[in-house]
Amino acid sequence: MEMVDLKSQYLKIKPEIDMAIHRVLSNGAFINGPDVKDFQNNLEKYLGVKHVIPCANGTDALQIAMMGLGLMPGDEVITASFTYVATAEVIALLGLVPVLVEAKEFDFTIDPIEIEKAITPKTRAIVPVHLFGQGADMNAIMEIAQKYNLFVIEDTAQALGAKYQLSDGANVSLGTIGDIGCTSFFPSKNLGCFGDGGALFTNNDKLAAAIRMIANHGQKVRYYHDVIGVNSRLDTLQAAILDVKLKYLNNYAEARIHVADTYDNALKSIEGLITPKRIENGTHVFHQYTLRILNGKRDALRKHLEERGIPSMVYYPLPLHFQKAFENERYPIGSMPISERLSSEVLSLPIHTEMLQETQDFIVENVKSFFRL
Ligand SMILES: Cc1ncc(COP(=O)(O)O)c(C=O)c1O
């Protein structure tokens, strides 16, 4: 058993995928071929956003977003401590100052109250992460951003396809609310390719043009470099694969939600375990199904499952302010008690689009048997 069954997902749409791959192989346009533009247009329609700019991976997308917004060394950028490293890594790489803040216990996403407390005259941007498949508190975050004149970059790597209801009642796609949205097409993501890939989204024409130029060596016209850029492209092959899979993204989300519902029903009454909470004003596309295991029993449950051939993962074993690379006297031990506790409690169970009922029954039975011991 694996956390994610990518092979079965491929086999279900093999003829379409193989045809797309062979089309690219036979026309030979491996870089910036027509499939890149087709996928870009289709993703723009799907998300309801003016511009999608494909790039090489989700980490690059975040970096290019910060370059596109003109953030300068010394500028402070606020993001979550309880997240994947990529978000904070690129802030530091650009000479910006990552300012890590606490999570909400309810859904593990960045706490807007803590964001506001962390704002200084040097703060320029906020990077909320839509962790595990549902939205951070974007209504509150956008209000803060407006009040203090800050940019917002949404890290949508784990929540592509999820919807969010804004304060005015509009239902929009995550990643299209802030100035820029970023995503990853890493194979295990909700929309995953067969290698690395990523994209940026924006409704701002000027920003889109700047981002496109930065992702392409800072050039609009070949060999004329107006700004310092990077080389970050989505391969034509990956775009062709993604364009096929995009048609199934809503079905994939439904399948994941069905698995999550089944886990919820089977596990919610177990004492010592908390099933994932869902926000009311948005969908959860369950990139991860993440339990909290109380009373210091998380690692024992993980071992119990492993001994029975069931994988599980800890996303994430350390909050970023505990990572050596981000050590800073600003964040002593105990400064973010929720993130610190979550790191010792969270356990993600296998979830994917091809989960068989009998496999899930087996997982559930073994989680239950641990708590019966
Ligand atoms: C929240 C988050 N941000 C950024 C990334 C980086 O994406 P990539 O691996 O495509 O660089 C990931 C992917 O693992 C992620 O989960």
The ligand as an ORCA input file, in Angstrom:
! r2SCAN-3c Opt
* xyz 0 1
  C       2.582     24.210      0.578
  C       3.597     23.968     -0.494
  N       4.248     25.002     -1.045
  C       5.147     24.825     -2.012
  C       5.477     23.572     -2.490
  C       6.562     23.442     -3.491
  O       6.211     22.833     -4.689
  P       7.293     22.100     -5.586
  O       7.647     20.809     -4.923
  O       6.595     21.901     -6.900
  O       8.462     22.998     -5.725
  C       4.814     22.460     -1.968
  C       5.075     21.136     -2.511
  O       5.501     20.209     -1.976
  C       3.869     22.657     -0.933
  O       3.216     21.624     -0.359
*
